[in-house]
Amino acid sequence: QVQLVESGGGLVEPGGSLRLSCVVAGLSFSDNAMGWFRQPPGKQLEEVARITSRDSTYYTDSVKGRFTISRDNAKNTVYLQMNSLKPEDTALYYCKVLGFQNWGQGTQVTVSK
C-alpha cells in the first residue's frame, strides 16, 4: 500500500521560506510523477506543482517564480521549496503520487505576522 508522510510546515512571516518534504513508500518512487496540493481554509483543494519521473515540472500560476518542486529518488522523497511566502499561501499541504488515490496526513503552512 502506498504511504505518504509530509513534513516541514509551520508558521512563517510574509516573505519567509519553508521547505516541505514528503517521503513515499510502497511503490517504485522513481517511476512515478508526484504532485503537491493545498487546501486553504474554507476553499477547495488545488494542485500547486508537479514533477514527472523525468523531472519535468509544472506550477500553478500563483506560485510560479516562488515555489520549486524537486525529488530525490534515492530517498523516495519529493520536496517543495517555498520562498517569498504570502498570507494567501496559508493552507494544508499534501503530496500525492499522481495516478494513485492515496493521500498523506498533510502539513500545515501558516503565513502571518
C-alpha positions as a Markdown table, in Angstrom:
| # | Residue | x | y | z |
|---|---|---|---|---|
| 1 | Gln | 0.0 | 0.0 | 0.0 |
| 2 | Val | 1.2 | 3.5 | -0.9 |
| 3 | Gln | 2.1 | 5.6 | 2.2 |
| 4 | Leu | 3.0 | 9.3 | 2.2 |
| 5 | Val | 4.3 | 11.3 | 5.1 |
| 6 | Glu | 4.6 | 15.1 | 4.7 |
| 7 | Ser | 6.6 | 17.4 | 7.0 |
| 8 | Gly | 8.1 | 20.8 | 7.1 |
| 9 | Gly | 5.1 | 23.0 | 7.6 |
| 10 | Gly | 4.9 | 25.7 | 10.2 |
| 11 | Leu | 4.2 | 29.4 | 11.0 |
| 12 | Val | 6.2 | 31.9 | 9.0 |
| 13 | Glu | 6.0 | 35.6 | 8.4 |
| 14 | Pro | 5.2 | 37.0 | 4.9 |
| 15 | Gly | 8.3 | 37.0 | 2.7 |
| 16 | Gly | 9.7 | 34.0 | 4.6 |
| 17 | Ser | 10.6 | 30.5 | 3.3 |
| 18 | Leu | 9.7 | 26.9 | 4.1 |
| 19 | Arg | 10.7 | 23.6 | 2.6 |
| 20 | Leu | 8.2 | 20.8 | 2.7 |
| 21 | Ser | 9.2 | 17.2 | 2.4 |
| 22 | Cys | 7.2 | 14.1 | 1.5 |
| 23 | Val | 8.5 | 10.6 | 2.0 |
| 24 | Val | 6.8 | 7.9 | -0.1 |
| 25 | Ala | 6.7 | 4.1 | 0.5 |
| 26 | Gly | 5.0 | 1.2 | -1.1 |
| 27 | Leu | 5.8 | 1.7 | -4.8 |
| 28 | Ser | 8.6 | 2.4 | -7.3 |
| 29 | Phe | 9.0 | 6.1 | -6.5 |
| 30 | Ser | 11.3 | 6.9 | -9.4 |
| 31 | Asp | 8.8 | 5.6 | -11.9 |
| 32 | Asn | 6.0 | 7.9 | -10.8 |
| 33 | Ala | 5.1 | 11.6 | -11.2 |
| 34 | Met | 4.5 | 13.4 | -7.9 |
| 35 | Gly | 2.3 | 16.4 | -7.0 |
| 36 | Trp | 1.9 | 18.9 | -4.2 |
| 37 | Phe | -1.6 | 20.1 | -3.5 |
| 38 | Arg | -3.0 | 22.5 | -0.9 |
| 39 | Gln | -6.4 | 23.3 | 0.6 |
| 40 | Pro | -6.7 | 26.8 | 2.1 |
| 41 | Pro | -9.3 | 27.3 | 4.9 |
| 42 | Gly | -12.8 | 27.1 | 3.5 |
| 43 | Lys | -11.6 | 26.6 | -0.1 |
| 44 | Gln | -11.2 | 23.7 | -2.5 |
| 45 | Leu | -8.2 | 21.6 | -2.9 |
| 46 | Glu | -5.8 | 22.8 | -5.7 |
| 47 | Glu | -2.7 | 21.4 | -7.4 |
| 48 | Val | 0.3 | 23.6 | -6.6 |
| 49 | Ala | 3.1 | 21.8 | -8.5 |
| 50 | Arg | 4.0 | 18.5 | -10.1 |
| 51 | Ile | 7.2 | 16.7 | -11.2 |
| 52 | Thr | 7.4 | 13.8 | -13.6 |
| 53 | Ser | 9.7 | 10.8 | -13.5 |
| 54 | Arg | 11.9 | 12.7 | -15.9 |
| 55 | Asp | 12.0 | 15.8 | -13.8 |
| 56 | Ser | 9.7 | 17.9 | -15.9 |
| 57 | Thr | 7.8 | 20.4 | -13.7 |
| 58 | Tyr | 4.5 | 22.3 | -13.7 |
| 59 | Tyr | 3.4 | 25.1 | -11.4 |
| 60 | Thr | 0.1 | 26.8 | -10.9 |
| 61 | Asp | 0.3 | 30.5 | -11.9 |
| 62 | Ser | 0.1 | 31.8 | -8.3 |
| 63 | Val | 3.3 | 30.2 | -7.2 |
| 64 | Lys | 5.5 | 30.4 | -10.3 |
| 65 | Gly | 8.8 | 32.0 | -9.5 |
| 66 | Arg | 8.4 | 31.5 | -5.8 |
| 67 | Phe | 8.0 | 27.7 | -5.3 |
| 68 | Thr | 10.3 | 24.9 | -6.6 |
| 69 | Ile | 9.4 | 21.2 | -6.7 |
| 70 | Ser | 12.2 | 18.7 | -6.7 |
| 71 | Arg | 12.7 | 15.0 | -6.0 |
| 72 | Asp | 15.4 | 12.7 | -4.6 |
| 73 | Asn | 14.8 | 9.2 | -5.9 |
| 74 | Ala | 17.5 | 7.7 | -3.6 |
| 75 | Lys | 15.5 | 8.9 | -0.6 |
| 76 | Asn | 12.0 | 8.4 | -2.1 |
| 77 | Thr | 11.3 | 12.0 | -1.2 |
| 78 | Val | 9.7 | 14.9 | -3.0 |
| 79 | Tyr | 10.3 | 18.5 | -1.8 |
| 80 | Leu | 8.5 | 21.8 | -2.2 |
| 81 | Gln | 10.8 | 24.8 | -1.6 |
| 82 | Met | 8.5 | 27.8 | -0.9 |
| 83 | Asn | 10.0 | 31.3 | -1.0 |
| 84 | Ser | 8.5 | 34.8 | -0.7 |
| 85 | Leu | 5.5 | 33.3 | 1.1 |
| 86 | Lys | 2.3 | 35.3 | 1.2 |
| 87 | Pro | -0.7 | 35.1 | 3.5 |
| 88 | Glu | -2.7 | 33.5 | 0.7 |
| 89 | Asp | -0.3 | 30.6 | 0.7 |
| 90 | Thr | -1.8 | 29.6 | 4.1 |
| 91 | Ala | -3.2 | 26.0 | 3.6 |
| 92 | Leu | -2.9 | 22.4 | 4.5 |
| 93 | Tyr | -0.4 | 21.0 | 2.0 |
| 94 | Tyr | -0.5 | 17.4 | 0.8 |
| 95 | Cys | 1.7 | 15.4 | -1.6 |
| 96 | Lys | 0.4 | 12.7 | -3.9 |
| 97 | Val | 1.6 | 10.1 | -6.2 |
| 98 | Leu | -0.2 | 11.1 | -9.4 |
| 99 | Gly | -2.5 | 8.4 | -10.7 |
| 100 | Phe | -2.9 | 6.9 | -7.2 |
| 101 | Gln | -5.7 | 7.6 | -4.7 |
| 102 | Asn | -3.6 | 7.7 | -1.5 |
| 103 | Trp | -3.1 | 10.9 | 0.5 |
| 104 | Gly | -0.9 | 11.6 | 3.5 |
| 105 | Gln | -2.0 | 13.5 | 6.6 |
| 106 | Gly | -0.8 | 16.8 | 5.2 |
| 107 | Thr | 1.4 | 19.5 | 6.8 |
| 108 | Gln | 0.0 | 22.9 | 7.8 |
| 109 | Val | 1.6 | 26.1 | 6.4 |
| 110 | Thr | 0.5 | 29.4 | 8.0 |
| 111 | Val | 1.8 | 32.7 | 6.7 |
| 112 | Ser | 1.1 | 35.5 | 9.1 |
| 113 | Lys | 2.8 | 38.3 | 11.0 |
